[in-house]
Amino acid sequence: MLATRLIWYVTGLLEGLLGLRLLLIALLANPANPFARLVARLTEPLVAPFRTLLLHGGHFARAEASTVVAMVVILLLAAALTGLFDVLRPQASV
């Protein structure tokens, strides 16, 4: 089904961007670098809702946790949407 493939395609793109964000944070990328800024700007709307979800001592731990939570939530939403499409799809008569 086209909708299911599209959902997983978009999910893969979002997960890839969030994974890249996580990698750049873990490697202490220079936040002034244009590529690091681009990744941060593209992923910020995905991470922002989870920024205050978990309490940690430092900025690095908080940013990393927010990104991981966003990745899990996006994956769960994609699975739920594709599951819903499977339930709503008409079954072929035998």
N, C-alpha and C positions, 0 to 999 in steps of 0.2 A: 504494500500500500504506500502510495506516494507520501501521505502525511506522516506516516511512521518513519520513513526514510529521511524526510526533511527534519523531523524532530531530532533524530539521532545525529544528523549532520550538524545541525546548529549546536547540539549538546557537545559534540566533539570539538567544535571551534571554541566554545566557551571554556570547556575543560582545559583545552590546550593553552588558551590565554591565561587562565588562572594558574595552571601549572608553571607556565613561564614566569608569572608574577612571583610565585612561591620560590622558584629557583633563583630569580634575581634578588629577592629578599634574603634568602639563605646565603648567597654568595656576596652579600653586602655590596650590590651594584651601586654605582654613583647615581644618586637621584637627579643630578643635573644633566646626565647623559640623555640625549634626545630619544634614543630607543627605550631606555628605562622609563622616561617620562611618558612616552606613547603607551607602553604597556600599562603603566599605572593609571593613566587617564581612561583607557578602554575598560579596565577591570574595576575601577573604583565604584561604579554604580552597582556592581554585582557583590562587592565586598562590604560596602557601607552599611547595609541593614544588619550585619552581624558583628560590627565592630565593638559594640558594647555588650554583646551577649556573654562573653567570658571575661573574667577579671584575671589579669596577669600583671606581673611587676613591670616589665619593660615593653617598649614599643615593638621590638622585634617579635617577641612572643605573641603579643596581641594581634599584630598584623598577620603573622603566620596562622594563628588559630582562625581568624576571620576568613582567610582565604580557603583554608581546609573546609570550614563549615559551609562556605558558599559552594564549593565543589560538590560536597555531599548533597546539599539541598538541590542543586541543579540536576544532578544525576537522579535523585529520587523523583523530582518533578517530571523528568523525561520518561522515566519508567512508568509513572502513574498515567501520564498522558497517552503513551503508546498502549498501555493496558486498557485504558478507557476506549481507545479506538478499536481494539480487538473485540471488546465486549459489544460495542455499538455496530460493528460491521455485520451486515446481513450474512447469514450462513447459507451456503449453497444447498439446495434440496437434493436429496439422493434419489 
